[in-house]
């Protein structure tokens, strides 16, 4: 009699799945492996994506590459449901077509059919509600056990990264320890989405990068054993809006630091927020205050929000909770602070985060320091989830 372990191993091989494949169902967080399942002389087909519609024995699939594929389901098609984070099929549950709905994630393997369709031999499904619950759990874990800042040093030999977080008046240095099991990701080229980060290497991280780490503290409060880190090279811009082009969702900003005009492109994933005047004044006051300001917890009227656990106020959380705004609400002459990815064209960037209502902050004598306040913010989450973290 075949043992359960041997049966599951055989089933895993028969379905042509891997741990990476299961991860791709949840959000495509590993490199594409399509080529491993195909050969030039083979009619085998594979598709990964989100279900757009279900009709009879046909599934309309929106693939992660942007294409639309019709998946033809047969009586012999093996269909299983897995949970987010599941690394094998030992706990997978059999399902039927009635269990497949729009928004679910699936991996399909089968044979190429006419019209670009796929005659499915196997379908592995992850329910939309399960994915949403998993991502919410991950966001909460990043909030509780995450830290973000600017990279000041990288030591590949010691497997450590040093970051600085906080404001110049209250800077904190944290040593991030990397282990062989640490997940390392980098922002994808030209992407502003946290969830689109791709696998990376420690040697790719350099001083000046922005980095967010999630893990556990050591006996030293200024150290962290990282379970996952996400980093990227971004540009900080602080200046005033010189023109607005709603037609192509862009603005031109006169950068106070470089003294050069910059075209800032905005996408549906760009975070646009506006500071209320009172909060802007408080942050500006903090930038001007010495490190010992508010010592003993006795702040003057109009001082920044009280510190957490006796420490410094968390500007990152403050910025994540300010009201959202829109491109149409911006006006020529508005002061803005922006974190952006470098564009392919000189003088152009794509905004990850744009914060308006910052006139008091940019009036600070230290404009360079003010421009970096957004640095940890953009690594916290994607635009859709920015207010939930």
C-alpha positions as CSV (number, residue, x, y, z in Angstrom):
1,X,0.0,0.0,0.0
2,X,1.3,3.5,-0.9
3,X,2.0,5.5,2.2
4,X,0.2,8.9,2.6
5,X,3.6,10.8,2.4
6,X,4.5,9.0,-0.8
7,X,1.0,9.6,-2.2
8,X,1.2,13.3,-1.5
9,X,4.7,13.5,-3.0
10,X,3.5,11.8,-6.1
11,X,0.5,14.1,-6.3
12,X,2.7,17.1,-6.0
13,X,4.9,15.9,-8.8
14,X,1.9,14.9,-10.9
15,X,0.4,18.4,-10.5
16,X,3.8,19.9,-11.4
17,X,3.7,22.2,-8.4
18,X,6.4,23.6,-6.1
19,X,6.6,25.8,-3.0
20,X,7.3,28.8,-5.3
21,X,4.1,27.9,-7.3
22,X,2.0,28.0,-4.2
23,X,3.5,31.3,-3.2
24,X,2.6,32.7,-6.7
25,X,-1.0,31.9,-6.1
26,X,-1.0,34.2,-3.0
27,X,0.6,37.1,-4.8
28,X,3.4,36.2,-7.2
29,X,6.2,37.0,-4.8
30,X,8.7,34.7,-6.4
31,X,10.3,34.7,-9.8
32,X,8.4,33.3,-12.8
33,X,9.0,29.6,-13.4
34,X,6.9,29.2,-16.6
35,X,9.9,27.9,-18.5
36,X,10.4,25.0,-16.2
37,X,7.1,23.5,-17.1
38,X,7.4,23.8,-20.9
39,X,9.6,22.7,-23.7
40,X,9.6,23.9,-27.3
41,X,8.2,20.6,-28.6
42,X,5.6,20.3,-25.8
43,X,1.9,21.4,-25.9
44,X,1.9,21.8,-22.1
45,X,0.5,25.1,-20.9
46,X,0.6,26.8,-17.5
47,X,-1.2,30.0,-16.2
48,X,-1.2,31.8,-12.9
49,X,-3.6,34.6,-12.2
50,X,-7.0,35.8,-10.8
51,X,-10.4,34.4,-11.8
52,X,-12.4,37.0,-13.7
53,X,-15.5,35.0,-14.4
54,X,-16.9,31.4,-14.3
55,X,-19.4,30.1,-16.8
56,X,-20.3,26.4,-17.0
57,X,-17.1,24.5,-17.4
58,X,-15.1,27.6,-18.4
59,X,-13.0,29.9,-16.2
60,X,-11.9,33.2,-17.6
61,X,-8.5,33.9,-16.0
62,X,-6.7,37.2,-15.9
63,X,-3.1,36.2,-15.8
64,X,-0.3,38.0,-13.9
65,X,1.3,38.9,-17.2
66,X,-1.9,40.9,-18.2
67,X,-3.3,38.4,-20.7
68,X,-6.8,36.8,-20.5
69,X,-7.0,33.1,-20.9
70,X,-10.0,30.7,-21.1
71,X,-9.5,27.7,-18.9
72,X,-11.5,24.6,-20.0
73,X,-12.4,22.3,-17.1
74,X,-13.0,18.6,-17.7
75,X,-14.5,15.9,-15.5
76,X,-11.0,14.5,-15.1
77,X,-9.4,17.8,-14.1
78,X,-8.0,17.6,-10.6
79,X,-9.0,20.6,-8.5
80,X,-7.6,21.4,-5.0
81,X,-7.9,24.3,-2.6
82,X,-4.9,25.4,-0.5
83,X,-4.5,28.0,2.3
84,X,-2.2,31.0,2.1
85,X,1.2,30.0,3.4
86,X,0.7,26.3,2.7
87,X,3.9,24.8,1.5
88,X,2.7,21.5,0.2
89,X,-0.5,19.7,-0.7
90,X,-0.9,17.4,2.3
91,X,-3.7,19.5,3.7
92,X,-5.2,20.5,0.3
93,X,-9.0,19.9,0.0
94,X,-10.7,18.7,-3.2
95,X,-13.1,21.2,-4.7
96,X,-15.5,21.4,-7.7
97,X,-16.4,24.2,-10.2
98,X,-19.0,25.4,-7.7
99,X,-16.2,26.4,-5.4
100,X,-14.5,28.7,-7.9
101,X,-15.5,32.4,-7.9
102,X,-14.3,35.7,-9.4
103,X,-11.4,37.1,-7.4
104,X,-9.9,33.7,-6.4
105,X,-6.3,33.0,-7.3
106,X,-5.5,29.8,-9.3
107,X,-2.6,28.0,-10.9
108,X,-3.6,26.0,-14.0
109,X,-1.7,23.3,-15.8
110,X,-2.9,21.5,-18.8
111,X,-2.6,21.4,-22.6
112,X,-2.8,24.2,-25.1
113,X,-6.1,24.3,-26.9
114,X,-7.4,26.3,-29.9
115,X,-7.7,30.1,-29.5
116,X,-5.1,30.3,-26.8
117,X,-7.2,28.4,-24.3
118,X,-5.9,25.8,-21.8
119,X,-7.5,22.4,-21.4
120,X,-6.9,22.0,-17.7
121,X,-5.5,18.8,-16.2
122,X,-5.0,20.4,-12.7
123,X,-6.2,23.5,-10.9
124,X,-4.9,24.7,-7.5
125,X,-7.0,27.4,-6.0
126,X,-6.6,29.9,-3.2
127,X,-9.8,31.7,-2.1
128,X,-9.9,35.5,-2.2
129,X,-11.2,35.7,1.3
130,X,-8.3,33.6,2.6
131,X,-5.8,35.8,0.7
132,X,-7.3,38.9,2.2
133,X,-7.2,37.5,5.7
134,X,-3.6,36.5,5.2
135,X,-2.5,39.9,3.9
136,X,-4.3,41.6,6.8
137,X,-2.4,39.4,9.2
138,X,0.9,40.3,7.4
139,X,0.1,44.0,7.6
140,X,-0.6,43.7,11.3
141,X,2.7,41.8,11.8
142,X,4.6,44.5,9.9
143,X,3.0,47.1,12.1
144,X,3.8,45.3,15.4
145,X,7.2,43.9,14.5
146,X,8.5,46.2,11.7
147,X,10.9,49.0,11.6
148,X,11.9,51.3,8.7
149,X,14.5,53.8,7.9
150,X,17.5,54.8,5.7
151,X,20.4,52.5,5.2
152,X,23.6,54.0,6.6
153,X,25.9,50.9,6.3
154,X,25.9,47.4,4.8
155,X,28.3,44.6,6.0
156,X,27.9,41.5,3.8
157,X,30.6,39.7,5.6
158,X,28.8,40.1,8.9
159,X,25.3,39.8,7.3
160,X,24.1,43.1,8.8
161,X,22.5,46.3,7.7
162,X,22.5,49.5,9.7
163,X,19.6,51.8,9.4
164,X,18.7,55.2,10.9
165,X,15.1,56.1,11.7
166,X,13.4,59.1,13.2
167,X,14.1,62.8,12.7
168,X,17.5,64.5,12.8
169,X,16.6,65.7,16.3
170,X,15.7,62.2,17.5
171,X,17.7,59.8,15.3
172,X,17.9,56.2,16.2
173,X,20.4,53.7,14.9
174,X,19.2,50.1,14.5
175,X,21.3,47.1,13.5
176,X,19.4,44.6,11.3
177,X,20.8,41.0,11.5
178,X,20.3,38.8,8.4
179,X,20.2,35.0,8.6
180,X,20.1,32.4,5.8
181,X,16.3,32.1,6.4
182,X,15.7,35.9,6.1
183,X,13.5,36.8,3.1
184,X,15.2,39.6,1.1
185,X,13.1,41.5,-1.4
186,X,13.7,44.7,-3.5
187,X,11.2,47.1,-5.0
188,X,10.5,46.0,-8.6
189,X,11.9,48.4,-11.3
190,X,9.4,51.2,-12.0
191,X,6.9,49.8,-9.5
192,X,5.5,51.7,-6.6
193,X,3.7,48.8,-5.0
194,X,5.1,47.1,-1.8
195,X,3.4,43.8,-2.8
196,X,5.3,43.8,-6.2
197,X,8.7,43.6,-4.5
198,X,10.8,40.9,-6.1
199,X,13.5,38.5,-4.6
200,X,16.7,40.4,-3.9
201,X,20.2,39.9,-2.4
202,X,22.0,41.5,0.5
203,X,24.7,42.8,-1.8
204,X,22.1,44.8,-3.7
205,X,21.4,47.0,-0.7
206,X,23.5,50.1,-0.4
207,X,23.8,53.2,1.8
208,X,21.0,55.7,1.1
209,X,18.5,53.0,0.3
210,X,15.2,52.8,2.2
211,X,14.6,49.6,4.1
212,X,11.9,48.1,6.1
213,X,12.5,45.0,8.3
214,X,10.2,42.7,10.1
215,X,11.4,40.4,12.8
216,X,12.2,40.0,16.5
217,X,14.2,42.2,18.9
218,X,17.3,40.9,20.5
219,X,18.4,41.5,24.1
220,X,19.8,44.8,22.7
221,X,16.8,47.1,21.9
222,X,18.8,48.6,19.0
223,X,19.1,45.3,17.2
224,X,16.7,43.1,15.2
225,X,16.8,39.6,13.9
226,X,15.1,40.0,10.6
227,X,12.6,37.5,9.2
228,X,12.0,39.6,6.1
229,X,13.4,42.8,4.7
230,X,12.3,45.0,1.7
231,X,14.5,47.7,0.3
232,X,14.7,50.0,-2.6
233,X,16.5,53.0,-4.0
234,X,14.3,56.1,-4.1
235,X,14.4,59.8,-4.5
236,X,13.3,62.3,-1.9
237,X,11.8,65.5,-3.4
238,X,10.7,68.7,-1.5
239,X,9.5,71.7,-3.4
240,X,6.5,73.6,-4.8
241,X,4.1,72.7,-7.6
242,X,4.8,74.8,-10.7
243,X,2.3,73.2,-13.0
244,X,-0.4,70.5,-13.0
245,X,-1.3,68.3,-16.0
246,X,-4.5,66.3,-15.1
247,X,-4.5,64.8,-18.6
248,X,-1.5,62.6,-18.1
249,X,-1.7,62.6,-14.3
250,X,1.5,64.5,-13.7
251,X,2.8,67.6,-12.0
252,X,5.9,69.6,-12.3
253,X,7.8,70.4,-9.1
254,X,10.5,73.0,-8.5
255,X,12.8,70.9,-6.3
256,X,14.3,72.9,-3.4
257,X,17.3,70.6,-3.0
258,X,18.5,70.0,-6.5
259,X,17.2,73.4,-7.8
260,X,15.9,71.6,-10.9
261,X,12.4,71.1,-12.2
262,X,11.1,67.5,-11.9
263,X,8.1,66.0,-13.7
264,X,6.3,63.7,-11.2
265,X,4.0,61.1,-12.7
266,X,1.1,59.8,-10.5
267,X,-0.4,56.4,-10.9
268,X,-3.3,54.6,-9.2
269,X,-0.8,53.2,-6.7
270,X,0.6,56.5,-5.7
271,X,-0.3,57.6,-2.2
272,X,-1.5,61.2,-2.0
273,X,-2.1,62.7,1.4
274,X,-2.5,66.2,2.9
275,X,-1.3,67.2,6.4
276,X,-3.8,69.1,8.5
277,X,-2.3,72.5,9.5
278,X,-2.0,71.6,13.2
279,X,0.0,68.5,12.5
280,X,2.2,70.2,10.0
281,X,3.1,72.9,12.6
282,X,3.8,70.2,15.2
283,X,6.2,68.4,12.9
284,X,7.9,71.6,11.9
285,X,8.4,72.5,15.6
286,X,9.9,69.1,16.2
287,X,12.4,69.5,13.3
288,X,13.6,72.8,14.9
289,X,13.7,71.4,18.5
290,X,16.8,70.0,20.0
291,X,17.1,66.3,20.9
292,X,16.3,67.0,24.5
293,X,13.0,68.7,23.7
294,X,10.1,67.6,25.8
295,X,12.4,65.8,28.2
296,X,10.5,64.2,31.0
297,X,7.3,64.2,28.9
298,X,6.4,67.8,29.6
299,X,5.7,69.3,26.2
300,X,4.5,72.8,25.6
301,X,1.2,73.6,24.0
302,X,1.3,72.6,20.3
303,X,4.1,70.2,20.8
304,X,4.2,66.8,18.8
305,X,2.0,64.0,19.9
306,X,3.1,62.2,23.1
307,X,5.8,59.6,22.7
308,X,5.0,55.9,22.8
309,X,6.3,53.9,25.8
310,X,8.4,56.9,26.9
311,X,10.2,57.1,23.6
312,X,9.9,59.4,20.5
313,X,6.6,60.0,18.7
314,X,6.2,57.7,15.7
315,X,6.1,60.1,12.7
316,X,5.7,57.1,10.4
317,X,2.4,56.2,12.0
318,X,1.3,59.8,12.1
319,X,1.9,60.2,8.3
320,X,0.0,57.0,7.5
321,X,-3.1,58.3,9.2
322,X,-3.4,61.7,7.7
323,X,-6.3,62.3,5.2
324,X,-6.0,61.3,1.6
325,X,-6.2,63.8,-1.2
326,X,-6.4,63.9,-5.0
327,X,-4.5,65.4,-7.9
328,X,-7.4,67.8,-8.6
329,X,-7.1,69.2,-5.1
330,X,-3.5,70.3,-5.7
331,X,-2.8,73.9,-6.8
332,X,0.1,75.7,-8.3
333,X,2.3,77.0,-5.6
334,X,1.4,74.2,-3.1
335,X,4.4,72.8,-1.1
336,X,4.8,69.1,-1.4
337,X,7.1,66.3,-0.2
338,X,7.5,63.3,-2.4
339,X,9.2,59.9,-2.4
340,X,9.5,58.5,-5.9
341,X,11.1,55.9,-8.1
342,X,13.6,57.2,-10.7
343,X,11.9,57.3,-14.1
344,X,13.3,56.0,-17.4
345,X,13.5,59.5,-18.8
346,X,15.8,62.1,-17.2
347,X,13.9,64.6,-15.1
348,X,10.9,62.3,-14.6
349,X,9.9,60.2,-11.6
350,X,7.0,58.1,-10.5
351,X,5.5,59.1,-7.1
352,X,5.2,56.5,-4.4
353,X,4.1,59.0,-1.8
354,X,3.1,62.6,-2.1
355,X,2.4,64.8,0.9
356,X,0.9,68.3,0.6
357,X,0.1,70.8,3.3
358,X,3.8,70.9,4.3
359,X,4.5,74.6,4.0
360,X,5.5,74.9,7.7
361,X,7.8,71.9,7.4
362,X,9.6,73.2,4.3
363,X,10.1,76.6,6.1
364,X,12.4,74.7,8.5
365,X,16.1,75.8,8.3
366,X,17.0,72.1,7.5
367,X,15.1,71.5,4.3
368,X,17.2,68.5,3.4
369,X,16.2,66.7,6.6
370,X,12.6,67.7,6.1
371,X,12.5,66.1,2.6
372,X,13.4,62.7,4.1
373,X,10.5,62.5,6.5
374,X,8.5,60.4,4.1
375,X,11.3,57.9,3.6
376,X,10.0,55.2,6.0
377,X,6.4,55.8,5.0
378,X,6.4,54.4,1.5
379,X,7.8,51.1,2.5
380,X,5.0,50.3,4.9
381,X,2.4,49.0,2.5
382,X,0.8,49.5,-0.8
383,X,-1.5,52.4,-1.6
384,X,-4.7,50.5,-1.1
385,X,-3.7,49.5,2.4
386,X,-2.0,52.7,3.5
387,X,-4.6,53.7,5.9
388,X,-5.0,50.3,7.6
389,X,-1.6,49.7,8.9
